[in-house]
Amino acid sequence: MAVNNGYSIPQVYLTGISYETAPLPVREKLSISKARINDALINLNRYVNKGVILATCNRTEVYTVGDESSTESSLRDFMCRWSGLSQEQLAPHLHMSQGHDAVSHLTETAAGLRSMIVGEWEIQGQVRQALKYAEAAGMVDAPLRKLFQHAVRVGRRVRDETDISKNALSVSSGR
């Protein structure tokens, strides 16, 4: 946990896979459908107190805040348990970050900068929906809520102030 002006600031942690780090068979094992997101969040609660799962066709990422050195290990364990993959099978495909790097990753994702088609719109709604699912499951605290709201605002601002989404389509649109 970082300290700023005498106040403790919780550390943000990210553990996940995406089209950038994992082949399709691995992503499929970690995929979480809308119908199973609540089950996944309940399962995640066995590993961390609070967390948000961003699950799309191209990524499964878990964001949490904490101050324990075991947080990264707990997130890795959740990912292995959910996918049925061993640590050895999953480790080469995981991306893990914390602090500023994790925050930057989420804001870049919400802005469409980490999408297969840069600037696609769908991801911003998926980030917003991930927060709603986690809130409904009681898995969100104030720092996570602020983080995800900030990411959505940044994503909107990037689209409003640039032409990033001008010709962007989703992968599924087929155009």
C-alpha positions in Angstrom: 0.0 0.0 0.0 1.4 3.4 -1.0 1.4 6.4 1.4 0.6 9.8 0.1 0.5 12.8 2.5 0.0 10.5 5.4 -2.9 8.6 3.8 -2.8 5.0 2.7 -3.6 4.4 -0.9 -4.5 0.9 -1.9 -2.5 -0.8 -4.6 -4.3 -1.7 -7.8 -3.6 -5.2 -9.2 -4.3 -6.7 -12.6 -4.0 -10.3 -13.6 -5.3 -11.5 -17.0 -4.9 -12.8 -20.5 -5.8 -11.3 -23.8 -5.4 -11.8 -27.5 -2.0 -10.2 -27.1 -0.7 -12.8 -24.6 -2.6 -16.1 -25.1 -3.8 -18.2 -28.0 -7.4 -18.9 -28.5 -7.5 -22.3 -26.8 -6.2 -20.7 -23.6 -8.5 -17.7 -23.8 -11.5 -20.1 -24.3 -10.6 -22.0 -21.0 -10.7 -18.7 -19.2 -13.7 -17.2 -20.9 -16.6 -16.1 -18.7 -19.9 -15.7 -20.3 -22.5 -13.2 -19.1 -24.5 -16.2 -17.7 -21.5 -17.3 -15.6 -20.1 -13.9 -14.5 -21.9 -14.0 -11.1 -20.5 -17.5 -10.5 -17.0 -16.3 -11.4 -17.3 -13.3 -9.0 -18.5 -15.5 -6.2 -15.6 -17.8 -6.9 -13.2 -14.8 -7.0 -14.4 -13.7 -3.6 -12.7 -16.8 -2.2 -9.4 -15.4 -3.3 -9.8 -11.6 -2.8 -12.2 -9.4 -0.9 -13.1 -7.2 -3.8 -12.6 -7.4 -7.5 -13.9 -6.7 -11.0 -13.7 -9.2 -13.9 -13.5 -7.7 -17.4 -14.4 -10.7 -19.6 -14.7 -10.2 -23.4 -14.2 -12.5 -26.3 -10.5 -11.3 -26.5 -9.6 -10.9 -22.8 -10.3 -12.1 -19.2 -8.8 -9.6 -16.7 -9.2 -9.3 -13.0 -8.7 -6.0 -11.2 -8.5 -5.7 -7.4 -7.1 -3.4 -4.8 -5.2 -4.4 -1.8 -2.2 -4.1 0.3 -1.1 -7.7 0.7 1.9 -9.2 -1.1 -0.2 -12.3 -1.6 -2.8 -10.6 -3.9 -1.0 -11.4 -7.2 -0.6 -15.1 -6.1 -4.3 -15.2 -5.1 -5.3 -13.8 -8.5 -3.1 -16.3 -10.3 -4.7 -19.1 -8.2 -8.2 -17.9 -9.2 -7.3 -17.9 -12.9 -5.9 -21.4 -12.7 -8.8 -22.7 -10.7 -11.4 -21.1 -13.1 -9.6 -22.3 -16.3 -8.6 -25.8 -15.0 -5.0 -25.0 -16.2 -2.0 -25.5 -14.1 0.3 -22.7 -13.1 2.9 -24.0 -15.6 0.3 -24.0 -18.4 -1.1 -20.6 -17.6 1.9 -18.6 -16.5 3.4 -17.9 -19.9 0.2 -16.3 -21.0 -0.6 -14.1 -18.0 0.0 -10.4 -17.9 0.3 -9.1 -14.4 0.8 -5.5 -13.3 0.1 -3.3 -10.4 -0.1 0.3 -9.5 0.2 2.9 -12.3 0.8 0.1 -14.9 -2.5 -1.6 -14.0 -4.4 1.7 -14.0 -2.9 2.6 -17.4 -3.8 -0.8 -18.8 -7.4 -0.4 -17.8 -7.7 3.2 -19.2 -6.0 2.2 -22.4 -8.4 -0.8 -22.7 -11.5 1.4 -22.1 -10.2 3.9 -24.7 -9.9 1.0 -27.3 -6.2 1.3 -27.5 -5.7 -2.4 -26.5 -8.4 -3.8 -28.8 -7.7 -5.9 -31.9 -9.3 -3.1 -33.8 -7.9 0.1 -32.3 -10.7 2.4 -31.2 -13.6 0.0 -31.3 -16.5 1.1 -29.3 -17.8 -2.1 -27.7 -15.0 -2.3 -25.1 -16.1 0.9 -23.3 -19.5 -0.6 -22.7 -17.9 -3.8 -21.6 -15.8 -2.0 -19.0 -18.9 -0.2 -17.7 -20.8 -3.5 -17.6 -18.0 -5.3 -15.7 -18.3 -2.7 -13.0 -22.1 -3.2 -12.8 -21.8 -7.0 -12.5 -19.2 -6.6 -9.7 -21.3 -4.1 -7.9 -24.3 -6.4 -8.1 -22.2 -9.2 -6.6 -21.0 -6.9 -3.7 -17.4 -7.1 -5.0 -16.7 -3.4 -5.4 -15.3 -0.9 -2.9 -14.8 2.8 -3.4 -11.3 2.6 -4.9 -12.4 0.1 -7.6 -15.5 2.0 -8.4 -13.5 5.2 -8.9 -10.9 3.4 -11.0 -13.5 2.0 -13.4 -15.5 5.2 -13.6 -12.2 7.0 -14.3 -11.4 4.5 -17.1 -14.8 5.0 -18.7 -14.4 8.8 -18.6 -10.9 8.6 -20.1 -12.2 6.3 -22.8 -15.0 8.7 -23.6 -12.6 11.6 -23.7 -10.2 9.9 -26.0 -13.0 9.2 -28.4 -14.4 12.8 -28.1 -11.0 14.5 -28.6 -9.5 12.2 -31.3 -10.5 10.4 -34.4 -9.5 7.1 -32.9 -13.0 5.6 -33.4 -13.8 7.3 -36.7 -13.5 4.1 -38.8 -13.3 1.5 -36.0 -15.5 -1.5 -36.2 -15.8 -4.4 -34.0 -14.1 -7.7 -35.0 -17.6 -9.3 -35.0 -19.0 -6.8 -37.5 -17.1 -8.5 -40.3 -16.5 -5.2 -42.1 
